[in-house]
Amino acid sequence: MNKDTARTTGATPDAALPALGFTGTLRWAWKQLTSMRIALFLLLLLAVAAVPGSLFPQRSANPAVVTTYLQDHPDSGPILDWFQLFDVYSSVWFSSIYLLLFISLIGCVTPRAIAHAKAVRAKPPATPRRLSRMPVYGTLEIPAGQTPGAAITPASAVADAAALLKKRGYRVDVRDADGDRPSVAAERGFSKELGNLVFHSSLIGVLVSVAVGGLFGYNGQKVIVEGDTFVNTLVGYDAFTPGTNFSDDQLEPYSIRLDAFDVQFDRAQESHYGQPLDFTASLTTQDGPDAEPRKQTLKVNAPIDIGGTSVYLVGNGYAPVITVRDGEGNIAVQGPVVTIPSDGLYTSLAVIKAPDARPDQLGFVGFFLPTAFVDEKGVSFSRDPDPFNPQLNLNSYAGDLGLDGGEPKNVYVLDTDNLTELNSRNSDNGGIVLGLGETYDLPEGKGSITFDGLKRYIAVDIHHDPAQLGALVFSVLALVGLSASLFIGRRRAWVRSGEHPDGRVLIEYGLLARGEDPRLPAEGAAVEKLLTSHWLAHPDKAGENQLQPAGATAAGTGAGTDGDNGKDNE
């Protein structure tokens, strides 16, 4: 309705709300972002946003699995990759939620901390005129002549009550000490709000710690065969995932040598026969080139700490020692070959590549059996995880391995597209079966392969997080703060005294909780007991010294008779 129409009809024109403007819009957005409601929503949203990280393979954990997933899902894979679902924790949308939560928590905590500091310095609120309206209320009377030689007056009674409440942890303030009806106001439970602030501040600390760890930390994986040494350099890792601000200078020049690896299998219980009981890696470590060697033991769930990193035992298996000679009689490959276990009996995939073989490159693929056994159909399988009868079963190939084009290849996969089969179960030459110490000559004079020996290996995960201690400290502080905010009650108490014409000193008290507090009646009973035991008061009248329900009054006390609401000061 416009002004002319309103003037004609006599109606009241609609109120026009002023435009917020750019500054007003920013102020409104900031207020919304820093509200506790939005902070809780962002915290929930961050938890939901982390779910895809457990549903889809992540490049930071295993790039090869992501590549395989994209190959197996040519239609949906690229779409998921566009939404960064294979890099959830470093994605734009996850980082945005993370950053907004960080800002929201800071905006929530800062004004509350300022308000709490002011509340701590402020005096307890004034005594309400009608204490009988408090949720917990009670009265006492001190008969005249109760303590000979030390007459109790309303002022001394209030002073005593203040001292008793102070011992109980209340912050007290005596009011109208020289008046006819002096009182004391008391307050406790500031640790509740302090715990709340510590909890939210610690969440910020955890977020900062996680961010610092992501910026300056790194993860790496390495397979170490018995007798081999790992040196903490970039080229020494099999896989390496650096933080955003990682620098080579962060790598401490330590070394780890695997002296021996021992696995204990269950041999006592028939139902669990052959199951692993314990894994023990005996290591020799050096903190630097000039440092003294140290003997250390690495176990599952018992990492070692060296050079600012934590080294975890995450896998193990067998590494057959082989020698491959080419068609010219030269050694093309010699040393341990890491195999990948596929079951609890350590039946393991074996892939051997000899790119230096001449005149043709050679490749082998098959399986390793720690304790080989042949069934009625002539199929070999392993009957025990310990190497009682180790055996290699291989197919051989000759041709181009595809390693000379510069394209990276998986060392545990043999691409046979450009290779010619020399041996297999289904060929006339049959497959290669090698026992320990045996040699097999390849067809067409292509060379030979020898099973020289057997070693074990371990797979370790090396983790460096410079903010790990900070995250732990802030997590503990968050739990402490949360416990304080949940179990500490914010309470206020008031005690008022007055003198009856017959010489009795009449006391009334009331308690009020800030928020819901089911333990408030118990606190009231404790305050009554404290006051009663101090003055040795005797409840001559049944109703006067008992806790009263909210809204009740104590007849005949001469106190608490004003008509004001007891919560006027709240």
ZAMARGU-4260 file (C-alpha; in steps of 0.2 Angstrom, whole numbers, plus 5000, padded with zeros to 4 digits):
<rodrens>
0) 5000/5000/5000 | 5007/5017/4995 | 5006/5033/5004 | 4993/5041/4993 | 4981/5025/4995
5) 4984/5025/5014 | 4980/5044/5015 | 4964/5041/5005 | 4958/5026/5014 | 4964/5031/5031
10) 4974/5014/5033 | 4991/5013/5041 | 5004/5011/5027 | 5016/4995/5028 | 5032/4997/5037
15) 5047/4998/5025 | 5062/4988/5031 | 5078/4997/5028 | 5091/4989/5016 | 5105/4980/5025
20) 5118/4986/5013 | 5135/4978/5010 | 5142/4982/5027 | 5126/4976/5036 | 5125/4960/5025
25) 5143/4956/5030 | 5139/4959/5049 | 5124/4948/5047 | 5134/4934/5039 | 5148/4935/5052
30) 5135/4934/5066 | 5127/4918/5058 | 5144/4910/5055 | 5150/4913/5073 | 5134/4906/5081
35) 5135/4890/5091 | 5122/4883/5080 | 5132/4885/5064 | 5148/4879/5073 | 5139/4862/5077
40) 5131/4861/5060 | 5149/4863/5052 | 5156/4850/5064 | 5142/4838/5059 | 5145/4842/5041
45) 5164/4839/5042 | 5160/4822/5049 | 5148/4818/5035 | 5161/4825/5022 | 5174/4813/5029
50) 5163/4797/5025 | 5168/4796/5006 | 5186/4795/5012 | 5182/4778/5019 | 5171/4772/5004
55) 5183/4776/4990 | 5201/4773/4988 | 5212/4788/4992 | 5228/4793/4982 | 5237/4798/4998
60) 5235/4780/5004 | 5237/4769/4989 | 5238/4777/4971 | 5239/4761/4963 | 5222/4756/4969
65) 5214/4772/4963 | 5222/4769/4946 | 5214/4751/4946 | 5197/4758/4951 | 5197/4771/4937
70) 5201/4757/4925 | 5188/4746/4931 | 5175/4760/4931 | 5178/4770/4915 | 5161/4778/4916
75) 5159/4783/4935 | 5177/4784/4939 | 5181/4801/4930 | 5165/4809/4937 | 5170/4804/4955
80) 5188/4810/4952 | 5181/4827/4946 | 5172/4829/4963 | 5189/4824/4971 | 5182/4809/4980
85) 5199/4800/4978 | 5207/4815/4987 | 5194/4819/5000 | 5205/4826/5014 | 5214/4838/5002
90) 5199/4842/4991 | 5193/4860/4989 | 5176/4857/4997 | 5183/4847/5012 | 5196/4861/5015
95) 5182/4874/5014 | 5171/4866/5028 | 5187/4864/5038 | 5192/4882/5036 | 5174/4888/5040
100) 5173/4877/5056 | 5190/4885/5061 | 5183/4903/5059 | 5167/4899/5067 | 5174/4891/5082
105) 5186/4906/5084 | 5171/4918/5082 | 5161/4908/5095 | 5175/4907/5108 | 5182/4924/5108
110) 5166/4934/5114 | 5162/4921/5126 | 5179/4921/5134 | 5178/4940/5135 | 5161/4938/5144
115) 5167/4925/5155 | 5182/4936/5161 | 5170/4950/5165 | 5158/4938/5174 | 5173/4931/5185
120) 5178/4949/5190 | 5160/4955/5193 | 5152/4953/5211 | 5138/4940/5214 | 5121/4946/5210
125) 5111/4956/5223 | 5100/4946/5235 | 5082/4944/5228 | 5069/4952/5240 | 5059/4936/5240
130) 5070/4920/5242 | 5055/4909/5245 | 5053/4909/5226 | 5069/4901/5223 | 5069/4882/5217
135) 5077/4877/5234 | 5072/4887/5249 | 5074/4884/5268 | 5074/4893/5285 | 5083/4892/5301
140) 5081/4900/5318 | 5094/4903/5331 | 5086/4904/5348 | 5091/4919/5360 | 5105/4914/5371
145) 5110/4899/5360 | 5129/4903/5363 | 5132/4912/5380 | 5145/4925/5380 | 5145/4927/5361
150) 5128/4933/5356 | 5124/4930/5338 | 5117/4945/5329 | 5110/4946/5311 | 5127/4954/5305
155) 5138/4940/5313 | 5126/4927/5307 | 5128/4933/5289 | 5147/4934/5291 | 5147/4916/5298
160) 5137/4911/5283 | 5149/4920/5271 | 5164/4911/5278 | 5155/4894/5277 | 5150/4896/5259
165) 5167/4902/5255 | 5175/4886/5262 | 5163/4877/5251 | 5170/4885/5235 | 5158/4900/5233
170) 5163/4917/5229 | 5154/4928/5242 | 5149/4946/5244 | 5141/4953/5260 | 5127/4965/5258
175) 5119/4978/5270 | 5130/4972/5284 | 5125/4987/5295 | 5106/4985/5291 | 5092/4976/5299
180) 5092/4962/5286 | 5110/4959/5281 | 5113/4946/5267 | 5126/4937/5258 | 5126/4933/5240
185) 5137/4918/5234 | 5141/4910/5217 | 5151/4895/5212 | 5153/4884/5196 | 5163/4896/5185
190) 5174/4881/5180 | 5158/4875/5170 | 5159/4889/5158 | 5178/4889/5159 | 5178/4870/5154
195) 5166/4874/5140 | 5178/4887/5133 | 5193/4875/5136 | 5183/4862/5126 | 5180/4874/5111
200) 5197/4881/5112 | 5205/4864/5112 | 5195/4859/5096 | 5203/4874/5088 | 5220/4868/5094
205) 5216/4850/5086 | 5211/4858/5070 | 5227/4868/5070 | 5237/4853/5074 | 5229/4843/5060
210) 5233/4857/5048 | 5251/4859/5053 | 5253/4840/5052 | 5246/4840/5034 | 5257/4855/5029
215) 5274/4849/5036 | 5271/4830/5039 | 5274/4815/5027 | 5271/4797/5025 | 5281/4784/5017
220) 5282/4765/5014 | 5297/4754/5012 | 5300/4735/5010 | 5315/4729/5019 | 5323/4712/5016
225) 5333/4703/5029 | 5351/4710/5028 | 5346/4725/5019 | 5347/4743/5025 | 5335/4758/5023
230) 5342/4775/5023 | 5330/4789/5026 | 5331/4798/5009 | 5318/4801/4996 | 5325/4788/4984
235) 5325/4776/4998 | 5306/4775/4999 | 5295/4763/4989 | 5281/4776/4991 | 5281/4793/4998
240) 5267/4806/5002 | 5274/4823/5007 | 5264/4837/5015 | 5260/4853/5006 | 5275/4862/5013
245) 5287/4847/5014 | 5305/4850/5011 | 5320/4838/5009 | 5328/4846/5024 | 5315/4838/5035
250) 5322/4820/5032 | 5334/4816/5046 | 5348/4805/5039 | 5345/4789/5050 | 5346/4771/5044
255) 5337/4755/5048 | 5344/4738/5045 | 5334/4722/5046 | 5345/4709/5055 | 5331/4695/5057
260) 5313/4693/5056 | 5304/4680/5066 | 5286/4674/5066 | 5279/4662/5079 | 5264/4651/5073
265) 5252/4642/5084 | 5257/4624/5085 | 5248/4619/5101 | 5230/4621/5097 | 5223/4611/5083
270) 5209/4623/5079 | 5221/4637/5077 | 5236/4627/5070 | 5247/4638/5059 | 5240/4655/5064
275) 5252/4668/5068 | 5255/4673/5086 | 5269/4685/5086 | 5280/4695/5074 | 5297/4701/5079
280) 5309/4711/5068 | 5326/4713/5075 | 5334/4730/5069 | 5350/4739/5070 | 5347/4758/5069
285) 5358/4773/5067 | 5352/4791/5070 | 5365/4798/5058 | 5381/4793/5049 | 5392/4796/5064
290) 5380/4789/5077 | 5382/4773/5087 | 5372/4758/5081 | 5358/4753/5092 | 5348/4736/5093
295) 5330/4739/5093 | 5314/4727/5091 | 5299/4731/5080 | 5283/4723/5083 | 5265/4725/5078
300) 5257/4739/5088 | 5274/4743/5095 | 5282/4756/5083 | 5300/4763/5086 | 5304/4781/5086
305) 5319/4787/5076 | 5323/4804/5068 | 5307/4812/5072 | 5297/4798/5064 | 5287/4783/5070
310) 5291/4767/5061 | 5276/4754/5061 | 5277/4736/5056 | 5262/4734/5043 | 5266/4718/5033
315) 5278/4704/5030 | 5282/4689/5018 | 5295/4679/5010 | 5308/4685/4997 | 5316/4670/4987
320) 5334/4673/4982 | 5335/4670/4963 | 5348/4671/4950 | 5343/4674/4932 | 5355/4671/4918
325) 5352/4677/4900 | 5355/4668/4883 | 5373/4674/4883 | 5376/4667/4900 | 5377/4683/4909
330) 5368/4687/4926 | 5353/4697/4922 | 5345/4697/4939 | 5352/4691/4956 | 5345/4694/4973
335) 5329/4693/4984 | 5312/4695/4975 | 5298/4701/4986 | 5282/4690/4985 | 5265/4696/4990
340) 5255/4684/5002 | 5238/4679/4996 | 5232/4669/5011 | 5236/4664/5029 | 5248/4650/5023
345) 5258/4663/5014 | 5254/4656/4996 | 5262/4671/4988 | 5262/4680/4971 | 5280/4680/4963
350) 5284/4692/4948 | 5302/4693/4941 | 5308/4705/4928 | 5325/4704/4919 | 5326/4719/4908
355) 5345/4717/4906 | 5344/4700/4898 | 5350/4697/4881 | 5346/4694/4867 | 5328/4695/4874
360) 5321/4702/4890 | 5314/4689/4902 | 5299/4689/4913 | 5293/4676/4926 | 5276/4676/4935
365) 5269/4662/4947 | 5268/4658/4965 | 5279/4654/4980 | 5274/4640/4992 | 5283/4639/5009
370) 5278/4621/5012 | 5274/4614/4995 | 5262/4599/4994 | 5255/4591/4978 | 5237/4583/4979
375) 5230/4569/4969 | 5227/4580/4954 | 5244/4586/4953 | 5240/4603/4960 | 5253/4611/4971
380) 5248/4621/4986 | 5255/4626/5003 | 5251/4616/5019 | 5260/4627/5032 | 5266/4645/5033
385) 5283/4640/5039 | 5296/4636/5025 | 5298/4617/5028 | 5298/4614/5009 | 5299/4630/4999
390) 5295/4629/4981 | 5294/4641/4966 | 5281/4638/4952 | 5283/4650/4938 | 5279/4653/4920
395) 5292/4661/4909 | 5291/4674/4895 | 5303/4682/4883 | 5302/4698/4873 | 5299/4717/4877
400) 5294/4720/4895 | 5289/4738/4891 | 5301/4746/4903 | 5311/4756/4890 | 5298/4768/4886
405) 5299/4778/4902 | 5281/4774/4907 | 5280/4768/4925 | 5275/4750/4928 | 5269/4741/4943
410) 5284/4729/4949 | 5271/4716/4955 | 5262/4715/4938 | 5269/4707/4922 | 5262/4713/4906
415) 5262/4699/4894 | 5255/4707/4879 | 5271/4710/4870 | 5280/4694/4877 | 5281/4676/4870
420) 5277/4662/4882 | 5291/4650/4885 | 5285/4640/4900 | 5268/4637/4907 | 5257/4623/4914
425) 5247/4622/4898 | 5262/4622/4886 | 5273/4608/4879 | 5287/4614/4890 | 5277/4613/4906
430) 5279/4626/4920 | 5294/4629/4930 | 5295/4620/4947 | 5310/4625/4958 | 5315/4618/4975
435) 5328/4626/4985 | 5345/4626/4977 | 5338/4620/4960 | 5341/4627/4943 | 5330/4627/4927
440) 5336/4630/4909 | 5324/4640/4899 | 5319/4633/4882 | 5327/4639/4866 | 5343/4643/4875
445) 5335/4659/4882 | 5344/4657/4899 | 5341/4649/4916 | 5334/4653/4933 | 5341/4647/4950
450) 5332/4646/4967 | 5347/4651/4978 | 5340/4654/4995 | 5325/4661/5005 | 5324/4677/5016
455) 5310/4686/5025 | 5305/4704/5023 | 5295/4717/5032 | 5284/4731/5026 | 5285/4747/5036
460) 5275/4763/5037 | 5285/4778/5041 | 5275/4792/5048 | 5281/4810/5053 | 5269/4822/5061
465) 5277/4837/5069 | 5260/4842/5077 | 5256/4824/5084 | 5260/4829/5102 | 5250/4845/5100
470) 5235/4835/5094 | 5237/4824/5109 | 5238/4838/5122 | 5223/4847/5114 | 5213/4831/5113
475) 5216/4828/5132 | 5211/4846/5136 | 5195/4844/5126 | 5190/4829/5136 | 5194/4838/5152
480) 5185/4854/5147 | 5170/4843/5141 | 5169/4834/5158 | 5170/4850/5167 | 5156/4858/5157
485) 5145/4842/5160 | 5148/4838/5178 | 5151/4855/5186 | 5135/4865/5191 | 5134/4884/5190
490) 5124/4889/5206 | 5120/4904/5216 | 5115/4905/5234 | 5109/4919/5246 | 5107/4919/5264
495) 5098/4933/5273 | 5096/4936/5292 | 5085/4946/5303 | 5081/4948/5322 | 5064/4943/5330
500) 5058/4955/5344 | 5060/4940/5356 | 5078/4939/5352 | 5079/4925/5340 | 5089/4927/5324
505) 5080/4921/5309 | 5089/4914/5294 | 5082/4911/5277 | 5092/4905/5262 | 5089/4901/5243
510) 5098/4892/5229 | 5096/4894/5211 | 5105/4885/5197 | 5110/4892/5180 | 5101/4880/5168
515) 5095/4863/5172 | 5103/4855/5188 | 5095/4840/5196 | 5108/4840/5209 | 5103/4857/5216
520) 5092/4850/5230 | 5106/4840/5236 | 5117/4855/5236 | 5103/4864/5246 | 5103/4850/5259
525) 5122/4851/5261 | 5120/4870/5264 | 5107/4868/5277 | 5117/4855/5286 | 5132/4866/5285
530) 5123/4881/5293 | 5114/4870/5305 | 5129/4861/5312 | 5138/4878/5314 | 5125/4887/5324
535) 5118/4871/5333 | 5101/4877/5328 | 5086/4867/5334 | 5071/4865/5324 | 5058/4870/5337
540) 5045/4872/5324 | 5043/4859/5311 | 5041/4869/5295 | 5053/4883/5298 | 5070/4874/5297
545) 5065/4862/5282 | 5069/4865/5264 | 5053/4872/5256 | 5047/4870/5238 | 5048/4884/5226
550) 5035/4898/5230 | 5033/4892/5248 | 5035/4904/5263 | 5041/4901/5281 | 5028/4907/5293
555) 5034/4917/5308 | 5052/4920/5302 | 5050/4938/5299 | 5061/4936/5283 | 5057/4935/5265
560) 5040/4944/5266 | 5043/4956/5253 | 5032/4955/5238 | 5045/4956/5224 | 5050/4941/5213
565) 5065/4932/5219 | 5072/4931/5201 | 5072/4949/5198 | 5091/4949/5199 | 5093/4935/5187
</rodrens>
